[in-house]
Amino acid sequence: MLLLITGILVLFATEILRVYFIMPFPGSQHANTIDLAYFIDSHRIGLRLLGAVIVAWALYSIQNPVRQHATPQAAGWGLRKKRSPWPKIVLAFVAILYALVFYYFNFRFEADKMFKQPGTKTFATAAANTISPDRLVIGVVIDHQARAYPIQLIGYHHQVRDTIGNTPVMITYCTVCRTGRAYSPVVNGRLEDFRLVGMDHFNAMFEDATTKSWWRQATGVAIAGPLKNAHLTEIPSTQSTLAEWLQEYPDSKILQPDTTYNRRYAALVDYDNGTIEGGLERRDSGSWKAKSWVIGVRMGNTTKAYDWNDLVSHLLIEDSIAAVPIAIALDTNKTSFRVWNRNVGGQTLQLERVPGQPLLKDSNTSSLWNLNGLCISGTLKDQRLQPVQSYQEFWHSWSQFHPLTTQYKL
């Protein structure tokens, strides 16, 4: 009987744990279990066979007990004894339960069964666009071609594959971490396909089709499999409202909804402003809480986080990271932000907001700059501030994947 229970446990554990460890079930995302999850997932066929063999051998042993010391009279009595139907009933119940577990954990609870890729990808010009201008987008520019990907759409799909110019791109988003990233899907010189496989520490993971390695969305690093510790090449991206994006790139194309998933998109209608009902995705309006918003900036191996509430209060923050002077500016609607290098022409600009206007003024030359980083008047006219890659995300995500980060304090 112990052998039978062991075999049943192997079968159930294989199906349940390989999904439990990489999906947001209670308690599943706080421990470092990714290696165990990957082992179970990559060996699931062998583990299923092992469990089935153990169960089969246990059933055979139960049905054919060894009676070395039984007397002929006892053996005859045993043959005449009526067997209880309960063992068969219990085994039938276990078999049905396993079939249900197998179905749900292989065809319902897996990430790519819950969050599907768009069947059709349609892009529209500003004139034909149906996306509200106040929606947040992840914007990418390659070879002077601009594309905008609404977070409400890619937040459901988690990734959208596209080609900008002649460059393949993978636009990704994890709503539980509030992380938008753009990557090149080329791995070791090969154009790779990825599927959403689950999450680690609440961050989405993708599995490549060739090596079955698992890649973390927030960092582009392979965290399990043959390519462990390899990096995807990140493509510069910007988060802003669509209106702000189109102001800077009026010829941009905008990803339109795949109407098949309108109900899924509707569930994220309040995501942009952080008031969505889901506890995993809703913003904590306090500072430095797990679900507080921060601006994360990385310079080489140095990272720093800036409290969103501080930025909203001051509209402009000046700082230096790894000896690089930066400026973080918030637009007048307190939604879009920009981070720039303050070095221009060999001098470090000292910037300040122009009261009541979406403008900056540098005290070095009294030149005026718009919130796209372009100098519009003064001795530095037509100069541009160089953008610095930055991200708006939840503090729990930035601190988890950048454990050496420092916190900016006013």
Secondary structure, DSSP 8 states (H G I E B T S, - for coil): -HHHHHHHHHHHHHHHHHHHTTTT-TTTTSS--HHHHHHHHHTHHHHHHHHHHHHHHHHHHHHS---TT--HHHHHHHHHS---SHHHHHHHHHHHHHHHHHHHHHHTSSHHHHS---S--EEE-TTT--S-TTSEEEEEEETTEEEEEEHHHHHHHSEEEEEETTEEEEEEEETTTTEEEEE--EETTEE--EEEEEEETTEEEEEETTT--EEETTT-BEEESTTTT-B--B---EEEEHHHHHHH-TT-EEEE--GGGHHHHHTTTTTTTT--S-TTT----SSSSTT-EEEEEEETTEEEEEEHHHHHHHSEEEEEETTEEEEEEE-TTSS-EEEEE-EETTEE--EEE-TTSSEEEETTT--EEETTSBEEESTTTT-B-EE--EEEEEHHHHHHH-TT-EE---
